[in-house]
């Protein structure tokens, strides 16, 4: 199973100069808890970080009015880890472990952002595969039991002579 098959393809982005209030409104609008933060460059927007709903609560709300009116780029995590959409689940888990992150950007072969994969996505994929293994084990046990049990002989109905 590759990351491209389990990642979220609809990635919501926000400019780093936007406010935390704008970020919260965008998260609500798109029903997401993570936004990819971009910064304008002469070549166009570039990924500069990731901001989560937790970042907004812990960073902006806990610090008061000054932080709420500040820039979302100041609250964003700038430690950005990524994987390619053709990478497997084990590779993504290794990158998360190595970087100490819960979300990864997903890139295509041209290094363009095509999605986002979270630890929740990876856990769901692993759980699904485990469910398939359980089904395989149970069907194997059922087959073995059927091979061991004798097949019952057909029952004969005896009639009393009249």
C-alpha positions in Angstrom: 0.0 0.0 0.0 1.5 3.3 -1.0 1.0 6.7 0.7 -0.8 8.1 -2.4 -3.6 5.7 -1.8 -4.3 6.8 1.8 -3.3 10.5 1.9 -5.7 13.4 1.9 -5.6 15.0 -1.5 -7.5 18.1 -0.7 -5.0 20.2 1.2 -6.0 23.6 2.6 -3.4 26.3 2.5 -3.0 29.7 4.1 -0.6 32.5 3.6 1.9 33.0 6.4 0.8 36.7 6.8 -2.8 35.7 7.6 -4.1 35.9 11.1 -4.8 33.0 13.4 -8.5 34.1 13.3 -8.4 33.7 9.5 -6.7 30.3 9.9 -9.4 29.1 12.3 -12.2 30.3 9.9 -10.5 28.4 7.0 -10.2 25.2 9.2 -13.9 25.4 10.0 -14.8 26.1 6.3 -12.8 23.1 5.1 -13.5 20.8 8.1 -9.7 20.3 8.7 -7.4 20.6 11.7 -4.3 21.3 9.7 -3.4 24.0 7.2 -0.2 24.1 5.0 1.3 27.5 5.5 2.8 29.2 2.4 5.0 32.2 1.8 5.0 34.3 -1.3 8.3 34.2 -3.3 9.2 35.6 -6.7 8.5 32.1 -8.1 5.1 31.9 -6.4 3.9 30.4 -3.1 6.2 28.1 -1.3 5.4 25.8 1.7 6.9 27.3 4.8 5.2 25.4 7.6 2.2 23.6 9.0 -0.3 25.0 11.5 -2.8 22.9 13.4 -5.8 23.6 15.4 -3.8 22.8 18.5 -1.2 25.4 17.5 -3.9 28.0 17.3 -5.3 27.1 20.7 -1.9 26.8 22.5 -0.1 29.5 20.6 -2.7 32.2 19.9 -5.4 31.8 22.5 -3.1 31.0 25.4 -0.9 34.0 24.6 -3.7 36.5 24.3 -4.9 39.3 22.0 -1.5 40.2 20.6 -0.9 36.6 19.3 -4.5 36.4 17.9 -3.9 39.5 15.8 -0.4 38.4 14.8 0.6 36.3 11.8 -0.2 32.6 11.5 3.4 32.0 10.2 4.7 32.8 13.7 2.6 29.9 15.1 3.4 27.4 12.4 5.7 24.5 12.8 8.6 25.0 10.4 9.9 21.5 10.7 8.4 20.1 7.6 8.8 16.4 6.8 7.6 14.8 3.6 7.3 11.6 1.7 6.6 10.7 -1.9 3.2 9.4 -2.9 4.8 6.2 -4.1 6.5 5.5 -0.7 5.0 2.8 1.4 3.5 3.0 4.9 6.7 1.8 6.6 8.7 4.6 5.0 6.2 7.2 6.2 6.2 5.8 9.7 10.0 6.0 9.7 10.0 9.6 8.6 7.5 10.5 11.3 9.6 8.8 13.9 12.8 10.4 12.7 11.3 13.9 12.6 9.0 13.6 15.7 6.0 14.7 13.7 2.4 13.6 13.3 1.8 14.8 9.7 3.8 14.6 6.5 3.5 16.4 3.2 3.0 14.1 0.3 4.9 15.0 -2.9 4.7 13.7 -6.4 7.7 12.7 -8.5 8.1 16.4 -9.5 8.3 17.4 -5.9 4.9 19.1 -6.0 2.6 19.0 -3.0 -0.2 16.5 -3.7 -1.5 15.6 -0.3 -1.1 15.3 3.4 -0.9 12.1 5.5 -1.4 12.0 9.2 -0.6 9.5 11.9 -4.4 8.8 12.0 -4.3 7.9 8.3 -1.5 5.5 8.8 -3.1 3.9 11.9 -6.3 3.4 9.9 -4.4 1.8 7.0 -2.5 -0.5 9.3 -5.7 -1.4 11.2 -7.4 -2.3 7.9 -4.5 -4.5 6.9 -4.6 -6.2 10.3 -8.3 -6.8 9.8 -7.5 -8.6 6.6 -5.0 -10.8 8.4 -7.6 -11.7 11.0 -10.0 -12.7 8.3 -7.3 -14.8 6.7 -6.5 -16.5 10.0 -10.2 -17.2 10.7 -10.8 -18.7 7.3 -7.8 -20.9 7.6 -9.0 -22.1 11.0 -12.4 -22.8 9.6 -11.0 -24.8 6.7 -8.8 -26.8 9.1 -11.7 -27.6 11.4 -13.8 -28.7 8.4 -10.9 -31.1 7.4 -10.8 -32.6 10.9 -14.5 -33.2 11.6 -16.0 -36.3 10.1 -18.7 -35.7 7.6 -22.0 -37.1 9.1 -23.6 -40.0 7.4 -27.0 -39.4 5.9 -29.8 -40.2 8.3 -32.1 -43.1 7.4 -35.7 -42.8 8.2 -37.0 -46.2 9.3 -40.6 -46.9 9.0 -42.3 -49.4 11.1 -43.8 -52.2 9.1 -47.5 -51.8 8.7 
